[in-house]
Amino acid sequence: MRDTLVMLEFVATGNDSDAAAEVAANLGGISYLADPDDPRELPFRAMVRAMTSDLDALASAAGTGLYTIFSRTIKARPEAVSPGQPSTGVTGIFPLVHHPDLTHTQTDTHWRDTHAPLALAHHPGMWDYTQCSVLQTMAGPVYDGFAMVAFASMQDMKERFFANDEGRAIIHADVASFADTKASPRRVVATETIYGQRPPVPPVTWPHE
């Protein structure tokens, strides 16, 4: 499967939603904020995706982790999003830890070439899907990636995540073949706000005046 888009970015995870929103806005990045009333124990409650040459600018949003990533847009939502306004729907963020029998590269290749087509086939309500592949863990838990799986509504996420029991079994079996399902944390359901564009772009390009 050919990558539709590959771009180097940074991901910061933490539990301070205000800091994440401020950092994303300042950097023209993207924030993902969990429901503050969700009582579950989550690996993080806020995420920022951004491109920057100043890692200190991400520090306040990186309370639980900081990662260098590149992103693959597998499926893009059909509607436009206004910068600075919460996107329609919800995004499930699935942190990925590689299968113990596989290397990071083997896991990432399977995720890209085998799992992505299966996800497109068996998640009927999924209207947006990005794979954020981790190149380097600079702080926090070591993850191999973050799957960003978006739906038009929470109801769609609950009722249309799988088409049927057969599709559910296919997806679960495939995930277990390339990911450590015990070590990979539970998903974080979040609201996305794009302050620039998605994927993020650098504030300055070269050559420039």
N, C-alpha and C positions, 0 to 999 in steps of 0.2 A: 504494500500500500504506500503510495507516494505521500509524503508530508504535504499538506495544503499550505502550511505556514510554519516556519521555524524561526524563533526569535529568542535571544538571550534576555533574561529578566531576573529580578530578585523577588522572592516571596518572604514576607515577614509575618510571623504568627504571634498572637498574644491574646490577652484577655481584656485589654483596655479598648473598648469600642470607640471612644472619643478620640484617643490617640491615633487609632487606625484611620478613622475618617479624616482627621487633620493631615496626617502624613500623605494619604492618597490624594487629597485635594492639592496639597503643596507640590507634589511631584507629578501631577497629571496622571495618576495611576488609577487603581481600582481597589475599592474596599469590599469586603464580604463580612457582614456582621450577623451573628447569630441572634435569635430571639432572646432578649434579656430575661424573659420569664421562663425559658426552658430550664427545668430543674435538673436535667441530666448532667452527669460529670462528663465533660468534653475535653478533647486534647487541646483545644483552643477555642476562643469565642470570636476572634476577629482575625482577618487575614488581609494583607495588602500585597498587590502585585504592582511592580513599578520598574522602570528603567532609570538608573541614576549612576553617576560617578562618585556620589557622596554617600557612602554607606552609613555615616553618622546620621543622615537624614531619616534613616529607617529605624534608628535605635529605639525610639519610644514605642514603636509598634511591634518590636521584636522581642517581647517579653518571654515567649516560649520557644522561638526558633527563628533562624535566618538561613535562607537557602538561595543558591544560584540555580536557575532553572532555564530550560527552553520550553516553549509552548507549541503544541500541535493543535490546531483547530480542526476537529473532526467533523463537527456539524455546527453551523451558525444559525442562531435564531432568526425567524423570518421577519421580525419587526425591528424598526429603528429604536434606538435608545437615546434619550436626551441627556447630554453631559451634566453631571451633578445631580441627577434625579434618580431615585431608586428604580432599578430595572423591574419590569413586570415579572412576576413569578418568583420562584425560589431556586437556589442552587445547592445541591448536595455536594459537599467536599469530602472526598474519600482519601485519606492519607494511605500511601502504599508502601509496604515493606516487602522486599523481594523474597521469593521462595528460598528456603535454606539450601536447596539443591542446585540453585541457579545463581549466576553472577548478576550484578546490576544490569550489564549489557544484555544478557540473555532475557532477563525479565522485561526490560524496556522494549526489546525487539518483539517479544511475544505480545506485550500490551499494545504496541502499535500495529503490528501486522496481522495478528490473529484476534485479539480481543476487541479491537475497535470495530471491525465489521460485524462481529457478533452483537456488540452493544447496539449498533445501528439497526440490526435485524430484530432484536428481542426486547428493546425498550421503546414501546410504541408512543409513549407520552413524552419522551425525551426530545426537546426541541433545540437543545444547545449542548455541545459536548467538547471540552478541551482537556487534553492531557498535558499536565505540567510535569515534565521530566526533570528530576533533580540531578544537577551536575556536581554540586558540592554542598554539604551541610556545614555551615559556618558556625552555627550555634543551635542547641536544642537536640531533640530526638533525631536519629538518623532515619530519613525517609528516602525512598527511591522515586517518589512522585506524588502528585495530587491529582485525582480525577475530579474534574469540575463538571457535574452532571445537572443540567438545569431543566426545569419544567415550567409550564405556563402558570401553574397554580399548585398549592399544597395538595389539593384534591387530586390533581393529575399525578403528582409524585406518589401519593398513597395508592391510587386506584389503577394507574396506567404505567407503573414502573415495569411490569411484565405483562405480556399479552396473555399468557396462560402458564400452567404449571410446567409444561415442557420447556418453555423458554426460561423460566426461573431455574430449572435444573441444569440447563445448558450453561447459563451464565455462572451459576454457583460452581459448577464443576470446572469451568475454564479458569475462573479467578483462583480457585484452589490449586491449579496447576502452575501458576506463575507468581502467586503472592503468598506470603505467610499470613494466613487469615487470623491467626491468634495474636500475632504481633502488630498487625495493622489496626490502628485505633478505629473506634466507631465514627460514623460520618458526622459532619457538622452541617446542619441545614441553615443556610444564610441568605440574606438579602444583598444583592450586588448593587453597587453604585459606581458608575464609570465617570471619572472626572476628566479624562482626555479622550482616549479611544481604546478599543480592545482588539488585539493585544496592545499593551502600552508601547509607546514610542519614546525615543530619547528626546529631551528638551532641546538639544542642539545636535545638528548633524555636521559632518565635515565633508568637503571644505566649506567654510562659512566666513562671512565678513566679520 
